[in-house]
Amino acid sequence: MQLEVNMRPLKIAVLAMGGEGGGVLADWIVQTVERQGFHAQSTSVPGVAQRTGATIYYVEILPVVRGTGAAPIFALMPTPGDVDVVIASELMEAARAVQRGLVTPDRTLLIASSHRVYALQEKMAMGDGRVDSNAFRAQCERASRQLVLQDFAAVAEKAGSVISASLFGALAAAGLPGLPREMCEAAIREGGVGVATSLKAFAAGFSAGSDAKPMGGEAKSVASAPADPRLEDLAQRIERDYPSSTHATLRAGIAKTSDYQSRAYAQLYLDKMDEVHRLDAARGDGSFRLTNEVARHLALWMSFEDLPRVAELKIRKSRFERVRKEIGAAPGQIVRINEYFHPRLEEIADTLPPALGRFVLRSGLVRSLLGPLTKNGRVVRSSSLVGFLALYGVSRFKAVRKHSLRYQHEMGEISGWLARIARAASQDYGLACEIALCQRLIKGYSDTHARGMRNFKAIMSLLDGLPAADAASKVKALREAALADEGGAALQALMRSMGPCSPAPGFEPVPAHSIA
């Protein structure tokens, strides 16, 4: 039997990031084909995951028994417009395959996981830098002949395996020549490592892949947190005094502030919200948008990140469990966690009583003594007894937080922010909502917090000079400019372009930790 001239190989491209088993998946495909005596070849084109893209593993197979004709000549890398199957381990990588032209509507079966692993650009954005996953889905659906989109990462995790096994199952479900299910399972058994869990994930992937109906990959709406018995009276107060459209946000707010400090702190949060709600009921448009926006952002601001908070979060049991789960640690396996800290002198002063904290910041002698100790960062192993106890000791400063310099400063800023919202609401409800949203600029701690506070104060300094007619739109534009880049160049450029309402040329934003 001679090899037919018009017979072409089946071309498969696998796009996977590090640790997802893309190379193993390619090997399984080749083993399955070669076990039947057919022709197969695999190559890989390395990439830098989530920066220039994932590694592309390229496989060509020809379901013709070796030795029955002339040996085929396979390509070494995929060619745009000439790929039969694309397997992507994550939704953005699927979209990148479409962008490269590897997916075409006349030919390509696209098998992709609907979950997201956010790219560095998305994580580094000052605001919400996430790309709309719905746009990725629509792009993949338009570009492919058939789309199999399921959360194969969750399928694999449930089976205790990695995503390569569930994607292999989805590929087998496509019924392609040379890749029957029983032969694919035999290839997994021949590997000899993690066979049971891999076969379980393969079977689950096969089942999921048999149903080509797309699944949502976006995070599901978060259900209300279970009620804390200590907060029951506050929850009842919310049910009684606030409209139903605000209940979910307010319940989350009291849960967060209580977790951050105490039940009394959650009550203080709700007391502040009572004032906002009364204002919204009197001046609002009935949507209670202002109440919702302030409820969310006030809870975030009142839970500001200081040294005790950071230390507390580092040593929580839930964090150790999450780390073990993320790295796939086996029961009984030792996991060591190194934490990198670089607190500035300002963060240390912030934990002290106001008078002592100001003295530390203003004293040249203290700075000369403590400066060298805070110049470089420190590595603390939170998984060790010494490291854990050190962080635990820092976290206990939570008990005196309300008597610290940082608390005094943050509460002063919060009061000023709420006062600006109240003044704006009496004239322009939309402006009040935009001022509430400006809290998005204030996040993190150390230099990140200082930059955010600098930009926040710069925008607040312009409020009185903005034309009343378009003040809300201008505040929104200023906020978005502040979120556009870390250095604040876009914000400064926009402020200069606004002319008379801008600060004087020598304007310098007030440092985040300075207090008059």
C-alpha positions in Angstrom: 0.0 0.0 0.0 1.4 3.4 -1.0 1.0 6.6 0.9 -1.7 8.6 -0.9 -0.5 12.0 -2.1 -3.5 13.8 -0.9 -3.4 12.4 2.6 -2.2 15.1 5.1 -1.3 14.8 8.7 -3.5 15.9 11.6 -2.0 19.0 13.1 -2.4 19.8 16.8 -1.1 22.9 18.6 -1.1 22.8 22.5 -0.6 26.2 24.3 0.2 25.8 27.9 2.0 27.8 30.7 4.6 26.5 33.0 3.6 23.8 35.4 0.5 22.8 33.5 1.9 19.7 31.8 1.8 20.9 28.2 4.8 18.8 27.4 3.3 15.7 29.1 0.1 16.2 27.0 2.1 16.3 23.8 4.0 13.2 24.8 0.7 11.4 25.6 -0.6 12.3 22.1 2.6 11.0 20.5 2.6 7.8 22.6 -1.0 7.1 21.7 -0.3 7.4 18.0 3.0 5.5 18.0 1.5 2.7 20.1 -0.7 1.9 17.1 2.2 2.0 14.8 1.3 5.3 13.2 3.5 8.3 12.3 3.9 11.1 14.8 6.2 14.0 15.6 6.2 16.7 18.3 8.2 19.9 18.7 7.9 22.9 21.1 8.4 26.6 20.8 9.2 28.1 24.2 7.5 31.3 25.4 7.5 33.4 28.5 4.1 32.7 30.0 1.7 35.6 30.3 4.3 38.0 28.9 5.0 36.9 25.3 2.7 33.9 25.5 2.8 30.3 26.6 4.9 27.5 25.3 3.5 26.0 22.0 3.8 22.3 21.7 3.2 21.2 18.1 2.2 17.7 17.1 1.6 16.2 13.7 0.2 12.7 13.4 -0.5 10.5 10.4 -2.8 7.5 11.1 -1.0 5.3 8.6 1.0 2.3 9.7 4.7 2.9 9.5 6.5 1.0 6.8 3.5 0.8 4.5 4.6 3.7 2.4 7.0 6.6 2.1 7.8 8.3 5.4 5.9 11.6 5.7 7.8 14.9 6.1 6.3 16.8 9.1 6.6 20.5 9.9 8.5 21.8 12.9 6.0 24.5 13.9 2.4 25.5 13.4 1.5 27.7 10.4 -1.3 30.2 10.6 -4.4 28.9 8.8 -3.1 25.3 8.8 -3.9 23.8 12.2 -6.7 21.3 12.8 -6.8 21.3 16.6 -5.7 24.0 19.1 -5.7 23.1 22.8 -5.3 26.1 25.2 -4.9 25.7 28.9 -6.4 29.2 29.7 -8.8 31.6 28.0 -6.4 34.3 27.2 -4.0 31.8 25.6 -7.0 30.7 23.4 -7.5 34.2 22.4 -3.8 34.6 21.6 -4.0 31.5 19.4 -6.8 33.2 17.5 -4.7 36.4 17.2 -1.8 34.4 15.8 -4.1 33.0 13.1 -3.8 29.4 14.4 -7.6 29.1 14.7 -9.7 29.4 11.6 -13.5 29.0 11.2 -13.2 26.6 8.2 -10.9 24.1 9.9 -10.0 24.4 13.6 -11.4 22.6 16.6 -10.6 24.8 19.6 -10.5 23.1 23.0 -9.9 25.6 25.8 -10.3 26.0 29.5 -12.6 28.9 30.4 -10.7 29.9 33.6 -8.4 32.9 33.7 -4.8 33.2 34.9 -4.4 37.0 34.9 -1.5 38.4 32.9 1.1 40.6 34.5 -0.3 43.7 32.9 -3.7 42.9 34.4 -2.3 42.4 37.9 -0.1 45.5 37.8 -2.8 47.9 36.8 -3.6 50.5 39.4 -7.3 49.9 39.0 -9.2 46.9 37.7 -7.0 45.9 34.8 -8.8 42.6 33.9 -9.6 42.1 30.3 -13.2 41.3 29.6 -13.4 37.5 29.4 -16.7 37.6 27.4 -14.8 39.3 24.6 -12.3 36.4 24.6 -15.2 33.9 24.4 -16.9 35.7 21.5 -13.6 36.0 19.6 -12.9 32.2 20.1 -16.4 31.3 19.0 -16.3 33.4 15.8 -12.8 32.2 14.8 -13.2 28.4 15.3 -15.0 25.7 13.4 -16.1 24.2 16.7 -15.4 25.5 20.2 -15.2 23.2 23.3 -15.0 25.6 26.3 -15.1 24.3 29.8 -13.4 25.0 33.1 -10.9 22.1 32.6 -8.7 23.5 35.4 -11.5 23.0 37.9 -12.3 19.5 36.4 -8.6 18.5 36.9 -8.4 20.0 40.4 -11.5 18.1 41.5 -9.8 14.9 40.3 -6.6 15.7 42.2 -4.6 16.0 38.9 -3.3 18.7 36.5 -5.1 20.3 33.6 -3.1 18.4 31.0 -5.0 15.2 31.9 -8.5 16.8 31.6 -7.6 18.5 28.3 -6.4 15.1 27.0 -9.8 13.7 27.8 -11.5 16.5 25.9 -9.2 15.8 22.9 -10.1 12.1 23.0 -13.8 13.0 23.2 -13.5 14.7 19.8 -13.2 11.3 18.1 -10.2 12.2 15.9 -8.4 9.5 13.9 -5.5 7.9 15.8 -6.8 9.0 19.2 -9.4 6.5 20.5 -10.2 6.7 24.2 -8.8 3.3 25.1 -5.5 4.0 23.5 -5.2 7.4 25.2 -5.8 5.8 28.5 -3.2 3.2 27.8 -0.7 6.0 27.1 -1.4 7.5 30.6 -0.9 4.1 32.2 2.5 3.7 30.5 3.6 7.0 32.0 3.6 5.3 35.4 3.3 8.5 37.5 0.1 9.7 39.0 -1.8 7.2 36.9 -4.9 6.9 39.0 -5.6 10.7 39.4 -4.6 11.3 35.7 -7.1 8.7 34.5 -9.8 10.2 36.8 -9.1 13.7 35.4 -9.0 12.2 31.9 -12.5 10.6 32.3 -13.9 13.9 33.7 -12.4 15.8 30.8 -13.8 13.3 28.3 -17.2 13.8 29.8 -16.9 17.6 29.8 -15.5 17.6 26.3 -18.4 15.6 25.0 -20.6 18.5 25.8 -19.5 21.4 23.6 -21.8 23.9 25.3 -19.6 26.6 26.8 -19.4 27.1 30.5 -18.9 30.4 32.2 -15.3 31.1 33.2 -16.0 34.2 35.1 -16.0 34.1 38.8 -19.4 33.3 40.1 -21.3 35.9 42.0 -20.2 35.6 45.6 -22.8 34.6 48.0 -23.3 36.5 51.2 -20.9 35.5 53.8 -22.4 33.3 56.6 -23.7 35.5 59.4 -21.4 35.9 62.4 -23.4 35.5 65.5 -21.6 38.5 67.0 -22.9 40.7 64.1 -26.5 39.5 64.2 -27.8 42.7 65.7 -26.0 44.8 63.1 -27.3 42.5 60.3 -30.8 43.0 61.6 -30.2 46.8 61.7 -29.3 46.7 58.1 -32.4 44.7 57.2 -34.6 47.1 59.1 -33.1 50.5 58.2 -31.7 50.1 54.7 -33.2 49.3 51.2 -32.7 45.7 50.0 -30.4 46.9 47.1 -27.8 47.8 49.7 -28.0 44.8 52.0 -25.4 42.6 50.4 -22.7 45.4 50.3 -23.4 46.5 53.9 -23.3 42.9 55.2 -20.0 42.4 53.5 -18.8 45.7 55.0 -19.6 44.8 58.6 -18.0 41.4 58.1 -14.8 43.0 56.8 -14.5 45.7 59.4 -15.3 43.2 62.2 -12.6 40.8 60.9 -10.2 43.7 60.6 -10.6 45.0 64.2 -13.7 44.2 66.3 -17.4 44.2 66.5 -17.3 47.7 67.9 -15.4 48.8 64.8 -18.1 47.3 62.6 -20.7 49.3 64.5 -18.6 52.4 63.9 -18.7 51.6 60.2 -22.4 51.3 60.3 -22.8 54.5 62.2 -20.9 56.4 59.5 -23.1 54.7 56.9 -26.3 55.8 58.6 -25.3 59.4 57.9 -24.6 58.6 54.2 -27.9 56.7 53.9 -29.9 59.6 55.3 -28.3 62.0 52.9 -28.9 59.6 50.0 -32.6 59.2 50.9 -33.0 63.0 51.0 -30.9 64.0 48.0 -30.6 60.8 45.9 -32.5 59.6 42.8 -34.0 56.5 44.5 -31.3 54.1 43.2 -29.2 54.4 46.5 -26.1 54.2 44.3 -24.3 56.6 46.7 -25.0 54.3 49.7 -23.7 51.3 47.9 -20.6 53.0 46.6 -19.7 54.5 50.0 -20.5 51.3 51.8 -18.0 49.4 49.7 -15.2 51.9 49.7 -15.6 53.0 53.3 -15.2 49.3 54.4 -12.1 49.1 52.3 -10.6 52.3 53.7 -11.4 51.5 57.3 -9.5 48.2 56.7 -6.3 50.0 55.7 -3.2 47.9 55.5 -0.7 48.6 58.3 2.0 46.4 59.7 -0.3 44.6 62.2 -2.8 43.8 59.4 -0.1 42.5 57.0 1.4 40.3 59.7 -2.0 39.0 60.7 -2.8 38.0 57.2 0.5 36.3 56.6 0.0 33.8 59.5 -3.6 32.9 59.1 -4.4 29.2 58.9 -6.4 29.8 55.8 -3.4 31.3 54.1 -1.1 28.3 54.9 -3.8 26.0 53.6 -4.2 28.0 50.4 -0.5 28.0 49.7 -0.4 24.2 50.2 -3.3 23.8 47.8 -1.8 26.1 45.2 1.5 24.3 45.0 -0.1 20.9 45.3 1.7 19.8 48.4 1.0 16.2 49.5 -0.3 15.5 53.0 2.6 15.5 55.4 4.9 17.2 52.9 7.0 20.0 54.5 6.3 23.5 52.9 8.5 26.5 53.8 7.2 30.0 53.1 9.5 33.0 53.0 7.9 36.4 53.4 9.7 39.5 52.1 9.1 42.7 54.2 10.4 46.1 53.6 8.7 48.4 56.1 9.9 52.0 55.9 10.5 54.2 59.0 7.1 55.7 58.3 5.3 52.4 58.8 7.1 51.8 62.1 6.1 55.3 63.3 2.6 54.7 62.2 2.1 51.9 64.8 3.2 54.3 67.6 1.0 56.7 69.6 0.5 60.0 67.6 2.9 62.1 69.6 5.7 59.5 69.7 5.1 58.7 66.0 5.5 62.4 65.0 8.6 62.6 67.1 10.2 59.6 65.3 9.4 61.1 61.9 10.8 64.6 62.8 13.8 63.6 64.7 17.0 63.5 62.7 18.7 61.5 65.5 16.1 58.8 65.4 16.2 58.7 61.6 20.0 58.3 61.6 19.7 55.4 64.1 16.8 53.5 62.6 17.3 54.5 59.0 20.0 51.8 58.3 17.8 49.2 59.9 14.9 50.0 57.4 17.1 50.5 54.3 16.9 46.9 53.1 14.1 44.4 53.2 13.9 41.4 55.5 13.0 37.8 54.8 10.9 36.2 57.5 10.1 32.5 57.2 6.5 32.4 58.4 6.4 28.6 58.4 9.1 28.4 61.1 8.4 28.8 64.8 10.6 31.9 65.1 9.2 33.6 62.1 5.6 32.8 63.0 6.1 34.1 66.5 7.7 37.3 65.2 4.8 38.0 62.9 2.3 37.0 65.6 3.9 39.6 67.9 3.6 42.3 65.3 0.0 41.4 64.6 -0.9 41.9 68.3 -0.4 45.6 67.8 -4.0 45.4 66.4 -5.2 45.8 70.0 -3.8 49.3 70.2 -4.4 50.3 66.6 -7.0 52.8 67.5 -4.4 54.7 69.5 -1.8 54.8 66.7 -0.6 57.6 64.5 -1.8 55.8 61.4 -5.4 55.4 62.7 -5.6 59.1 63.6 -4.4 60.0 60.1 -6.7 57.6 58.2 -9.8 58.6 60.2 -9.1 62.2 59.6 -8.8 61.6 55.8 -12.0 59.5 55.9 -13.9 62.2 57.7 -12.7 64.7 55.1 -13.8 62.4 52.3 -17.2 61.9 53.7 -17.6 65.6 54.3 -16.8 66.3 50.6 -19.4 63.7 49.6 -22.0 65.3 51.7 -21.3 68.8 50.3 -21.4 67.5 46.8 -24.6 65.5 47.2 -26.5 68.7 48.2 -25.7 70.1 44.7 -24.8 67.3 42.3 -25.6 63.6 43.2 -23.4 62.3 40.3 -20.4 64.3 41.6 -20.9 62.8 45.1 -20.8 59.3 43.6 -17.6 60.1 41.7 -15.9 61.4 44.8 -16.9 58.2 46.6 -15.2 56.2 43.8 -12.0 58.1 44.3 -11.2 55.9 47.3 -10.2 53.3 44.7 -6.9 55.2 44.5 -6.0 54.4 48.1 -4.8 50.8 48.5 -1.9 48.7 49.8 0.7 50.0 52.2 4.2 51.6 52.1 5.1 53.2 48.8 1.9 52.0 47.1 -0.3 53.6 49.7 1.8 56.8 49.6 1.4 57.1 45.8 -2.4 56.5 46.0 -2.9 59.0 48.7 -0.8 61.6 46.8 -3.1 61.2 43.8 -6.2 61.2 45.9 -5.3 64.5 47.6 -4.3 66.0 44.3 -7.8 65.4 42.9 -9.5 66.5 46.0 -7.5 69.8 45.9 -9.2 70.6 42.5 -12.8 70.1 43.6 -13.6 73.7 44.5 -12.1 75.0 41.2 -14.0 72.6 38.9 -16.9 74.1 36.8 -20.2 72.9 38.3 -21.6 71.9 34.9 -19.2 69.1 34.3 -17.5 68.5 37.7 -18.6 64.9 37.9 -17.2 64.0 34.4 -13.9 65.8 35.2 -13.5 64.0 38.5 -14.1 60.7 36.8 -11.5 61.6 34.1 -9.0 62.6 36.8 -9.5 59.3 38.7 -9.1 57.2 35.6 -5.9 59.1 34.7 -4.6 58.4 38.2 -5.3 54.7 37.7 -3.6 54.7 34.3 0.0 54.6 35.5 1.9 54.1 38.7 4.0 57.2 38.4 1.1 59.6 38.0 2.3 61.1 34.7 -1.2 60.8 33.1 -2.8 62.5 36.1 -0.3 65.4 36.1 -0.8 65.9 32.3 -4.6 66.0 32.7 -4.4 68.4 35.6 -2.2 70.8 33.6 -4.6 70.7 30.7 -7.5 71.8 32.9 -5.9 75.2 33.2 -7.2 77.5 35.9 -8.5 74.8 38.2 -5.1 73.1 38.4 -2.8 73.7 41.3 0.0 76.2 40.9 3.1 75.1 38.9 5.0 74.4 42.1 2.3 72.2 43.6 3.6 69.2 45.4 1.1 66.6 46.6 1.2 66.1 50.4 3.1 62.9 51.4 0.8 60.2 52.5 2.0 60.1 56.1 2.5 63.8 56.9 0.1 65.3 59.5 -0.2 68.9 60.3 
